[in-house]
Amino acid sequence: MVKKFTYSIIGILLFLLSGSLFSGALEFHNAIADRVQHFESFPESAWLIVLGSLLISGATVLRRRRAAARPR
């Protein structure tokens, strides 16, 4: 019974602490975002480059796994 009570108190304190940290982070983000102009982090062509590199690296990993699984 005492253990459950202690865990519940610790859980409530952690919940309140995380909530206050989250609201502080949101306020900090809003203060910074008000002074900075918004822009896209990646233009459309950069997203295609990222997607292509992921596909190429995935194909390389699959090819290496297949080559390692073949008996010689």
C-alpha positions in Angstrom: 0.0 0.0 0.0 2.8 2.4 0.9 4.6 1.5 -2.3 1.6 2.2 -4.5 1.1 5.6 -2.7 4.7 6.5 -3.2 4.6 5.6 -6.9 1.5 7.5 -7.4 2.9 10.6 -5.8 6.1 10.3 -7.8 4.0 9.8 -11.0 2.0 12.9 -10.3 5.1 15.0 -9.7 6.7 13.7 -12.9 3.5 14.5 -14.8 3.4 18.1 -13.4 7.1 18.6 -14.1 6.8 17.3 -17.7 3.8 19.6 -18.2 5.6 22.6 -17.0 8.7 21.8 -19.1 6.5 21.4 -22.2 4.7 24.7 -21.6 8.0 26.4 -21.1 9.4 24.9 -24.3 6.3 26.1 -26.2 6.7 29.6 -24.8 10.3 29.7 -25.8 9.5 28.4 -29.3 6.8 31.0 -29.7 9.2 33.8 -28.6 11.8 32.7 -31.1 9.3 32.0 -33.9 7.8 35.5 -33.7 11.2 37.0 -34.6 12.1 34.6 -37.4 10.6 34.5 -40.8 9.1 31.1 -41.7 10.6 29.3 -44.7 10.5 25.7 -46.0 13.3 23.7 -44.6 13.7 21.7 -47.8 12.6 22.7 -51.3 10.8 20.1 -53.3 13.8 18.9 -55.1 15.7 18.3 -51.9 13.0 16.0 -50.7 13.4 14.0 -53.9 17.1 13.8 -53.3 16.5 12.5 -49.7 14.0 10.0 -50.9 16.3 8.8 -53.7 19.2 8.3 -51.3 17.0 6.3 -48.9 15.9 4.1 -51.7 19.5 3.5 -52.9 20.8 2.8 -49.4 17.9 0.4 -48.8 18.6 -1.5 -52.1 22.3 -1.7 -51.1 21.5 -3.3 -47.8 19.1 -5.8 -49.3 21.7 -6.7 -52.0 24.4 -7.3 -49.3 22.0 -9.5 -47.3 21.2 -11.6 -50.3 24.8 -11.9 -51.2 25.7 -13.0 -47.7 22.8 -15.6 -47.6 23.9 -17.3 -50.8 26.0 -20.4 -50.3 29.3 -20.4 -52.2 
